[in-house]
Amino acid sequence: MSKILIRGAKVLGGEPQDVLTDGELIAAVGTGLSAEGAEVVEADGKVLLPGLVDLHTHLREPGREDSETVLTGTRAAASGGFTAVFAMANTFPVADTAGVVEQVWRLGKESGYCDVRPIGAVTVGLEGKKLAELGAMHDSAAQVSVFSDDGKCVDDAVIMRRALEYVKAFGGVVAQHAQEPRLTEGAQMNEGVVSAELGLGGWPAVAEESIIARDVLLAEHVGSRLHICHLSTAGSVEIIRWAKSRGIDVTAEVCPHHLLLTEEMVRTYNPAYKVNPPLRTERDVRALREALADGTIDIVATDHAPHPQEDKDCEWAAAAMGMVGLETALSVVQETMVETGLLDWAAVADRMSFTPARIGNATGHGRPVAAGEPANLTLVDTAYRGQVDPARFASRSRNTPYEGRELPGRVTHTWLRGKATLMDGKLT
């Protein structure tokens, strides 16, 4: 594999430096570097980050290849600057056995565009009644360490306790989709003034917050690791903040769309804005941004949820919930967190690479940009501004809420262990 000299990049947003890669590793970081025969990438003014890591991606394969495949999903990931993604278990069949998670893992190995780490289901068939083969999935070739019934909540407290106890034995983590099902029957959007005006079934904040409150107490009782998926309310932030103040081993994620969009978008009745959990209020958005800035919320995760056109191009009530997000995540974070002064690029690297890799035990990812480290890197043109055109997405699906919206920043290069997966904005 050839050497690559990335010249004049602002490493983690700092002073311009040169970065030399040799094979799968970073060989040197400094100024005035040179290397005979190296491919030179002029990066003047661009920001160099460690390869991004997404702890919450839906790749849909096996079973819903009409929405996404591991190949198309990892191409979308590379386009967005990601070198590793964690694939959720709500596939068909469900990833609740060693055989299915190994299938997803092998598909990821074959795709080549980023590393794929399967997430195992907590319960058999995501039905919430019986624990899945947690130990067997962990011991499989896929080495699963994150377990989630995402799309559904593990609402039975006894089952949740048992899952937390089980994964504690091998340092795993349970990632909870916090949604009390009885409180959200027929829900279509956030419960509040807007839902009342539109006549749509409301999704109360307490449906999320009550599950989080229960689960942080269970995690404290068991002494196990808990991760909260797609946090969306100000009340949830306060519960996580309280739990961390008690030393409870809980982490939490926020999605880019919950940092930018509000329930007001639902007034358009455009199903592109229909998502689970729903878009909340402006107050919630402010609280989520502040919590991501102060570390109460640990990471940004995309919840990339592709759907075929027919599942979104219909009336609101019949439309599927979810948005694609891998190819726009970094731009949304730049607009909502960097350009507002809430985070610098080093902190973005923490929230979108270092910490998600640590939570998911993604070995080789989320490492410093330093000599001897794996050459998993992404280069960002932060000065770029352009309209989102879903026709140009690498994802198989186009269900983005940002179509036609101007967003800042563009990933120009992504390297996976020294091999370019994206060059000059084009997939290799």
SULGIPE-V406932 format. One record per helix or strand of 2 or more residues. SS is the DSSP state (H for helix, E for strand). FROM is the first residue (numbers start at 0). TO is the last residue. If there is no record, write none. Layout:
ss->SS from->FROM to->TO
ss->SS from->FROM to->TO
This chain:
ss->E from->2 to->10
ss->E from->15 to->21
ss->E from->24 to->29
ss->E from->38 to->41
ss->E from->46 to->49
ss->E from->51 to->57
ss->H from->69 to->78
ss->E from->81 to->86
ss->H from->97 to->110
ss->E from->114 to->117
ss->H from->123 to->125
ss->H from->133 to->138
ss->E from->145 to->146
ss->H from->156 to->167
ss->E from->172 to->175
ss->H from->180 to->182
ss->E from->188 to->189
ss->H from->192 to->197
ss->E from->201 to->202
ss->H from->204 to->221
ss->E from->224 to->227
ss->H from->233 to->244
ss->E from->249 to->253
ss->H from->255 to->259
ss->H from->262 to->267
ss->H from->270 to->272
ss->H from->281 to->293
ss->E from->298 to->299
ss->E from->303 to->304
ss->H from->308 to->310
ss->H from->315 to->317
ss->H from->328 to->337
ss->H from->344 to->359
ss->E from->376 to->387
ss->H from->389 to->391
ss->E from->405 to->415
ss->E from->418 to->422
ss->E from->425 to->426
